[in-house]
Amino acid sequence: MAALAGVARRGLRPLLSPAVQAGALDARRWVRALRRSPVKVMFPSGQVVGRKPPRTAASEAGVQEQRQKQPPHVAASGSLSTWEETGLRYDKALPGDRRLSSVMTIVKSRPFREKQGKILLEGRRLIADALKAGAAPQVFFFSRLEYIKELPVEKLKGVRLVKVKFEDIKDWSDLVTPQGIMGIFAKPDYSKMTYPESQRHHSLPLLLICDNLRDPGNLGTVLRSAAGAGCSRVLLTKGCVDAWEPKVLRAGMGAHFQVPVINNLEWEAVPEHLPPNTRVYVADNCGLYAQAHASDKAGVCDPRFLKFHKSKEEVEELENGAGKGWLPELEVQSYDLDWTEAPAAVVIGGETHGVSLESLWLAERTGGKRLLIPVVPGVDSLNSAMAASILLFEGKRQLRAKAELGSRSQSYH
């Protein structure tokens, strides 16, 4: 038994005879020979097919040079037929690659975003809208190659493409369900963007001015309403949340690339972005200011009606009557009465601080009014996004009614 075990450990080769071993060795040699030098094949037609000569370094270089000279295959439409044939290349992030984390640190901080001039876009639809509008991409991080192939090939020239693990994208994503692709773009310049033709066709002489809007979700919703109503542009004053913050971009659902958004404006610069003869109207979310005037208390400024006060001293002066006449005198009218006889700009304030004093002065100088949105007594105020939607679509209704009336009068003549 011990002898058999020893043989088993050494293998079965010692049990074979020398003749058998020699035959097996010759067979292996014949197989190697066939692999190296295949036999010639003669077909019934008389054609003989032999082995191709081995490629040398010189021949390989010639083939490569010939391939480079040949243009890529072009489809009948004139565009490259497949993504691979465009010559695009991507890098695969290895363990320890910090490119994604380094860029995310920049784009998630407003000071860094403004200094570096970069923004972050997540999701295939938002990225596609940005590319269509002419935004300049710099680098894409993706987990599956299919996500990149869905994007326009001509927009990817010169863009760095980095394939990373989905877990890495998930770690940096703010989405509940990440879509596996992130794009880093240069901060868009509204004057260089190409907005959709349908948006330009339905553009109205109606502007929106955001004043102290600090909630990202509200600002994103306001931008969606502005794009849906057909606003010609949206102005954001200092004090508003950054329009290019990731949360605002997600809530905007592509509105940033449908309507011009001018960010971080000083109030002194706002008139420069308004069409000639524009009247500025200030949204009255709850009507308290109007109630104060109706009760003959216009000379006594109740701080409950003026959310824009910044200091305690100002409030105390107003309570003592020292602030009489300090507030601009603005006529109040209901939001559903005609206020679109000239180009109109609507000011929407935030829930916490309301509209600023600068907006009231601008409205007074341009002959505007305070638009009252009546609410049930006891309700503090409307949400800023809701108030903006009500006023913008009411303005659109008034403009459409005037256009229809004008077309009917022309048909009669």
C-alpha positions in Angstrom: 0.0 0.0 0.0 2.8 2.4 0.9 4.4 1.7 -2.5 1.2 2.4 -4.3 0.7 5.7 -2.4 4.3 6.7 -3.3 3.5 6.1 -7.0 0.3 8.0 -6.7 2.2 11.0 -5.2 4.8 10.9 -8.0 2.1 10.5 -10.7 1.5 7.8 -13.3 4.4 8.6 -15.6 6.8 6.1 -13.9 4.2 3.3 -14.7 4.4 4.0 -18.4 6.9 2.2 -20.6 9.6 4.1 -22.3 8.1 3.4 -25.7 4.8 4.9 -24.7 6.5 7.9 -23.2 8.4 8.5 -26.4 5.2 8.2 -28.5 3.4 10.7 -26.4 6.4 13.1 -26.7 6.4 12.8 -30.5 2.6 13.4 -30.6 3.1 16.7 -28.7 5.8 17.7 -31.1 3.6 17.0 -34.1 0.8 19.2 -32.6 3.2 22.1 -32.0 4.4 21.7 -35.5 0.9 21.8 -36.9 0.2 25.0 -34.9 3.3 26.7 -36.2 3.2 25.5 -39.8 -0.3 24.6 -41.0 -0.5 22.5 -44.1 -1.6 23.9 -47.4 -5.2 23.4 -48.5 -6.1 22.6 -52.1 -9.7 23.3 -53.1 -11.5 21.6 -56.0 -11.2 24.7 -58.1 -7.4 24.3 -57.9 -6.8 27.2 -55.5 -4.1 26.6 -52.9 -4.3 28.4 -49.6 -1.1 28.4 -47.6 0.2 30.0 -44.5 0.4 33.8 -44.4 3.9 35.2 -43.9 4.6 36.3 -40.3 4.2 40.0 -39.6 7.3 41.9 -38.9 7.6 45.2 -37.0 7.9 47.1 -40.3 4.8 45.5 -41.7 2.8 46.2 -38.5 3.9 49.9 -38.7 2.8 50.0 -42.4 -0.7 48.6 -41.5 -1.1 51.1 -38.7 -0.1 54.0 -40.9 -2.6 52.8 -43.5 -5.3 52.7 -40.9 -4.6 56.2 -39.8 -4.8 57.5 -43.3 -8.2 55.9 -43.9 -11.0 58.2 -42.7 -13.5 56.7 -40.2 -16.6 55.1 -41.6 -19.3 57.7 -42.3 -22.9 56.8 -42.4 -25.3 57.9 -45.2 -26.4 60.8 -43.1 -22.9 62.1 -42.9 -22.4 61.5 -39.2 -20.1 58.9 -37.6 -21.9 55.6 -37.4 -20.8 54.4 -34.0 -19.3 56.0 -30.9 -16.1 53.9 -31.1 -15.3 55.1 -34.6 -15.0 58.7 -33.5 -11.8 58.0 -31.7 -13.0 59.0 -28.3 -11.2 57.5 -25.3 -11.9 57.3 -21.6 -9.9 56.7 -18.5 -10.7 54.1 -15.9 -10.3 55.3 -12.4 -8.0 53.0 -10.4 -8.2 52.5 -6.6 -6.9 55.7 -5.0 -7.9 57.9 -7.9 -8.9 61.3 -6.4 -10.1 63.1 -9.5 -13.8 62.7 -8.6 -13.4 63.7 -4.9 -11.2 66.7 -5.9 -13.7 68.1 -8.3 -16.7 67.5 -6.0 -15.0 69.5 -3.3 -15.0 72.4 -5.6 -18.4 72.3 -7.1 -20.3 71.7 -3.8 -18.9 75.0 -2.3 -20.2 78.3 -3.6 -17.0 80.2 -3.0 -15.0 77.5 -4.8 -17.6 77.4 -7.7 -17.4 81.1 -8.2 -13.6 81.1 -8.0 -13.1 78.2 -10.4 -16.1 78.9 -12.6 -17.4 75.3 -12.5 -20.8 73.8 -11.9 -22.1 70.2 -11.4 -24.9 68.6 -13.4 -26.3 65.2 -12.5 -28.4 63.0 -14.7 -28.6 62.3 -18.4 -31.5 64.6 -19.1 -30.1 67.6 -17.4 -26.7 67.1 -19.0 -28.3 66.7 -22.4 -30.3 70.0 -22.0 -27.1 71.8 -21.0 -25.2 70.4 -24.1 -28.1 71.4 -26.3 -28.1 74.9 -24.9 -24.3 75.3 -25.6 -22.9 74.8 -22.1 -19.2 73.9 -22.2 -18.5 70.5 -20.6 -15.1 69.8 -19.1 -15.2 66.3 -17.6 -17.7 63.5 -17.2 -17.7 60.8 -14.5 -19.8 57.8 -15.4 -20.3 54.2 -14.2 -21.4 52.7 -17.5 -20.3 53.4 -21.0 -23.9 53.4 -22.2 -24.6 56.6 -20.4 -21.9 58.4 -22.4 -23.0 56.9 -25.7 -26.4 58.5 -25.2 -24.9 62.0 -25.4 -24.2 63.8 -28.7 -20.8 62.7 -29.9 -19.9 66.0 -31.4 -20.3 67.6 -28.0 -17.7 65.3 -26.4 -14.7 66.3 -28.4 -12.0 67.5 -26.0 -13.9 66.4 -22.9 -12.2 64.2 -20.3 -14.2 61.0 -19.8 -13.5 59.0 -16.6 -15.2 55.7 -15.8 -15.6 55.2 -12.0 -17.5 52.8 -9.8 -21.1 53.4 -9.2 -20.5 53.4 -5.5 -18.2 56.4 -5.9 -20.8 58.4 -7.7 -23.4 57.4 -5.1 -21.1 58.7 -2.3 -21.0 62.1 -3.8 -24.5 62.3 -5.3 -27.3 64.3 -3.6 -30.0 62.3 -5.5 -32.0 59.6 -3.8 -31.5 57.4 -6.9 -28.2 58.4 -8.6 -28.3 58.0 -12.4 -24.6 57.0 -12.7 -23.3 60.1 -14.6 -22.0 63.5 -13.4 -20.9 66.3 -15.6 -18.6 69.2 -14.7 -19.3 72.3 -16.8 -17.9 75.7 -17.1 -20.3 78.2 -15.4 -22.7 79.2 -18.3 -22.8 82.7 -19.6 -26.4 83.6 -20.4 -25.3 85.8 -23.3 -23.6 82.9 -25.0 -26.3 80.3 -24.5 -28.6 79.0 -27.2 -32.0 78.7 -25.8 -34.8 76.5 -27.3 -36.5 78.0 -30.4 -39.9 77.2 -28.8 -39.0 79.2 -25.7 -37.9 82.2 -27.7 -41.0 82.0 -29.9 -43.3 82.1 -26.8 -41.2 84.7 -24.9 -43.3 87.5 -23.3 -42.4 91.1 -22.2 -42.4 89.7 -18.7 -39.4 89.5 -16.3 -39.0 88.1 -12.9 -36.7 89.6 -10.2 -35.9 87.3 -7.2 -35.2 89.2 -4.0 -33.8 87.4 -1.0 -34.9 84.0 -2.1 -32.7 81.7 0.0 -34.4 78.3 -0.2 -32.8 76.2 -3.0 -36.1 74.3 -3.6 -38.1 77.4 -3.9 -35.7 79.1 -6.3 -35.7 76.0 -8.5 -39.5 75.9 -8.6 -39.6 79.6 -9.3 -37.3 79.2 -12.3 -39.5 76.4 -13.6 -42.5 78.6 -13.4 -40.7 81.4 -15.1 -39.7 79.1 -18.0 -43.3 77.7 -18.2 -44.9 81.1 -18.3 -42.5 82.4 -21.0 -40.5 85.0 -19.0 -37.9 86.7 -21.1 -35.3 86.5 -18.3 -34.9 86.1 -14.6 -32.8 88.4 -12.4 -31.3 87.3 -9.1 -30.1 90.0 -6.7 -27.4 89.6 -4.1 -28.8 87.7 -1.1 -30.4 85.0 -3.1 -29.2 81.4 -3.1 -26.8 80.6 -5.9 -28.8 79.7 -9.0 -26.1 77.1 -9.9 -26.2 75.2 -6.6 -26.9 71.5 -7.2 -30.2 71.6 -5.3 -31.4 74.6 -7.3 -30.5 72.8 -10.5 -32.3 69.7 -9.5 -35.5 71.6 -8.6 -35.3 73.7 -11.8 -35.5 70.5 -14.0 -33.6 72.1 -16.8 -35.2 75.6 -16.5 -31.7 77.1 -16.3 -31.2 76.2 -20.0 -34.6 77.4 -21.2 -34.7 81.0 -19.8 -31.8 83.4 -19.3 -30.8 83.6 -15.6 -28.6 86.5 -14.5 -27.2 85.8 -11.1 -25.8 87.8 -8.2 -26.8 91.4 -9.3 -26.5 94.5 -7.2 -29.7 96.6 -7.1 -27.9 99.4 -8.9 -27.3 97.1 -11.9 -30.9 95.8 -12.1 -32.2 98.6 -14.3 -29.5 97.9 -16.9 -31.1 94.4 -17.5 -34.6 95.7 -17.9 -36.1 96.7 -21.3 -36.9 100.4 -21.8 -40.1 101.7 -20.1 -40.4 98.6 -17.8 -42.6 98.9 -14.8 -41.6 97.0 -11.7 -44.3 95.4 -9.6 -43.8 94.1 -6.1 -45.6 90.9 -5.0 -47.7 91.3 -1.8 -47.8 87.8 -0.6 -50.3 88.3 2.2 -51.8 91.8 1.8 -50.8 93.1 5.3 -49.3 96.3 3.7 -52.6 96.9 1.9 -54.5 96.3 5.2 -52.4 98.9 6.9 -53.2 101.5 4.3 -56.9 100.5 4.3 -57.0 101.1 8.1 -55.6 104.7 7.6 -52.3 103.8 9.2 -50.0 104.7 6.3 -48.1 107.2 8.4 -47.3 104.6 11.1 -45.1 101.8 9.8 -45.9 98.6 11.7 -42.8 96.3 11.7 -45.1 93.3 11.2 -45.8 94.6 7.7 -42.2 95.3 6.8 -40.2 92.1 6.8 -37.2 93.7 5.1 -35.9 95.5 8.2 -32.4 94.4 9.0 -31.7 96.0 12.4 -33.5 96.4 15.7 -32.8 100.2 15.8 -34.8 100.7 12.5 -37.8 98.8 14.0 -37.7 100.9 17.1 -37.6 104.1 15.1 -40.6 103.1 13.1 -42.5 102.1 16.2 -41.9 105.6 17.6 -43.1 107.3 14.5 -39.7 108.4 13.3 -40.0 106.4 10.1 -43.0 108.3 8.8 -42.6 108.8 5.1 -39.6 106.6 5.0 -41.4 103.9 3.1 -42.0 104.5 -0.6 -45.6 105.2 -1.4 -46.9 102.5 -3.7 -50.4 102.1 -4.9 -51.9 98.7 -4.2 -54.0 96.8 -6.7 -55.4 93.3 -7.0 -53.2 90.9 -9.0 -56.0 90.1 -11.4 -56.4 93.7 -12.6 -54.5 94.8 -15.7 -50.9 95.5 -15.0 -49.2 94.4 -18.3 -49.9 97.5 -20.4 -46.1 98.0 -20.6 -43.1 95.6 -20.2 -43.5 94.4 -16.6 -41.1 93.0 -14.0 -42.4 91.2 -11.0 -40.4 91.2 -7.7 -40.7 88.1 -5.5 -39.3 88.1 -2.0 -38.3 85.3 0.3 -40.5 84.0 3.1 -38.1 85.0 5.9 -37.1 88.6 4.9 -39.6 89.5 2.3 -38.9 92.1 -0.3 -36.1 94.6 0.2 -36.5 98.4 0.5 -34.5 98.7 -2.8 -37.2 96.8 -4.7 -39.8 99.2 -3.4 -37.8 102.2 -4.4 -37.3 100.7 -7.9 -41.0 100.1 -8.2 -41.8 103.7 -7.2 -39.3 105.1 -9.7 -40.7 103.1 -12.6 -44.3 103.8 -11.9 -45.1 100.3 -10.6 -47.4 99.1 -7.9 -47.7 96.5 -5.2 -49.8 93.5 -6.4 -52.1 92.1 -3.8 -52.8 88.4 -3.7 -55.7 88.1 -1.3 -55.6 85.2 1.1 -58.0 84.0 3.9 -57.5 86.0 7.1 -55.2 84.2 9.5 -53.0 82.8 6.8 -49.5 84.3 7.3 -48.3 84.3 3.7 -48.0 82.4 0.5 -45.0 80.3 -0.5 -42.7 82.4 -2.7 -42.8 79.9 -5.5 -46.6 79.8 -5.3 -46.9 83.6 -5.4 -44.5 83.8 -8.3 -46.5 81.2 -10.3 -49.8 83.0 -9.6 -48.4 86.4 -10.8 -46.5 85.1 -13.8 -49.3 83.0 -15.2 -51.8 85.9 -14.5 -49.5 88.2 -16.5 -49.4 85.6 -19.3 -53.2 85.4 -19.3 -53.5 89.2 -19.6 -51.0 89.4 -22.4 -52.8 86.6 -24.3 -56.1 88.2 -23.9 -54.7 91.5 -25.3 -53.2 89.6 -28.2 -56.5 87.9 -29.0 -58.4 91.1 -28.8 -55.9 92.8 -31.1 -56.1 90.0 -33.7 -60.0 90.1 -33.6 -60.0 93.9 -34.1 -57.6 93.6 -37.1 -59.8 90.9 -38.7 -62.8 93.2 -38.5 -61.0 95.9 -40.3 
